[in-house]
Amino acid sequence: MAPLKICLVASEVAPLAKTGGLADVAAALARFLGGAGHDVRVVMPLYPRVRDGDRAIQPQDSMKEIALDFGERKIPFSICTTKLPQSGVEIDLVDCPELYDRDQIYTADPDEALRFALLCRATLEACQRRQWAPDVFHCNDWHTALLPLYLRTIYAWDGLFASTRTLLTIHNIGYQGVFPAETLDQLGLSGERSHFDADDLREGRFSFLKTGLMYADGLTTVSETYAREIQTEEFGMGLEGLLRERSDRLVGIVNGVDYAEWNPATDPLIPHNYSADDLAGKAKNKTELLRRFELPEDPDVPLLGVVSRLASQKGFELLPDALSVLLHRDPVRLVVLGSGEERYEKYFSWLGDSFPDKVGFHAGYDNELAHWIEAGADLFLMPSRYEPCGLNQMYSMKYGTVPLVRKTGGLADTVRPFDAANGRGTGFLFEDFDSNALLDTIRGALEVYRDPDAWLRLVRNGMAEDYSWDRQGKHYVDLYERLIG
């Protein structure tokens, strides 16, 4: 089949702007598509952190000061371009200082809806001026979810997009872009109220994400299990009924991993490189990590690691009951890197003060330290309440750090339970969202750790797994072809 034309639209793209896994996925998928010979463009806002970064940004003379009507306001924007690092893919940067020159990528400002409505419309305007009709607009999360509706309403007159299809990926259904109903007037959609959910409008609100789910030609989310979970009341966050109605259009595709960045054999950020054939470097990294956290250097004591956003989604409310028992009774070490909700930051700070010889906590995010923890820990904890996909469990397996996870979402799809009897499996899973279940699973993992031969087999099983974008990206290409077929 001929190369595809894909326009990938996202609110953040690594390394230009990143708050979470969405940025990594947008960049890696675009890089894969470009490397596979497809005609791919990425569109994102031009935030100050992008403008001020060390990269070449080219203004586009044919796309300067384009004024768009949003209700009673005219919002001007321009398009600049830059290259996605490590690829030939071009990124269109939507330059609108009035909306994007903020300290944060996401805000609680009154014009937050307008900021991302502009991203949707600027994408369509840029395509019109180039006379470039994508085969697929690939939209990501609520920030881009009005694009399918704009394409069917305000831009329906343009035959350029007659054959174009839309795909919306849900990275986390907990974020839906819900705004007061009167905001529709500010978005230039006052005449299109019939296209929005009537019950929501009666209650004085509307949702970007729900609207996208109604009108996109195809829907994806970031794992097969999560695709099933979000059709249930427990995980659907109020959208389960709509997702069940459109289940024939919903596909789960596990995110890929960029092994150019996450590979212990070549990682420039860790002190010692290593491979499945020669794990000496991993033991040395453990020693270096313990020194960095000023913990006793005992190589035989198992070291547990956490790298995470500190939020209730991640299941940290299970830890106090489990860890208080574990740290009092078992010879273990724990290192934690993360920031987020104040209650969890205070808890891990208290834990470090209470067990200074067993626990180290670094508040904030440090990319190098994240790599050190993946390379130096023995077990990686992810007790998530829900996890659409997760990336750290896949990083951990590549680094020979055994993941211990709750059986939910992408964690269930990527980690296979280890069976010491036959030597198969890549990690440890628990099902009930319960502190005792977590503690029992940790203790079961420590039992295996005390058997060096079984542990070595488990480590090498994980390191042999392949979740590269070369593998996962092909699933998106197949889906694009089905959509346009």
Secondary structure, DSSP 8 states (H G I E B T S, - for coil): ----EEEEE-S--TTTS-SSHHHHHHHHHHHHHHHTT-EEEEEEE--HHHHTSSS--EE-GGGSSEEEEETTEEEEEEEEEEE-TTS--EEEEEE-HHHH-SSSSS---TTHHHHHHHHHHHHHHHHHHHT---SEEEEESGGGTTHHHHHHTTTTT-GGGTT-EEEEEES-TT---EEETTHHHHTT-GGGGGGS-HHHHHTTEEEHHHHHHHH-SEEEES-HHHHHHTTSTTTSTT-HHHHHHTGGGEEE----B-TTTS-TTT-TTSSS---SS--HHHHHHHHHHHHHTT----TTS-EEEEEEEESGGGTGGGHHHHHHHHHHHS--EEEEEEEE-HHHHHHHHHHHHH-TTTEEEEES--HHHHHHHHHH-SEEEE--S--SS-SHHHHHHHTT-EEEEESSHHHHHH--B-BTTTTB-SBEEE-SS-HHHHHHHHHHHHHHHTSHHHHHHHHHHHHT---BHHHHHHHHHHHHHHHH-
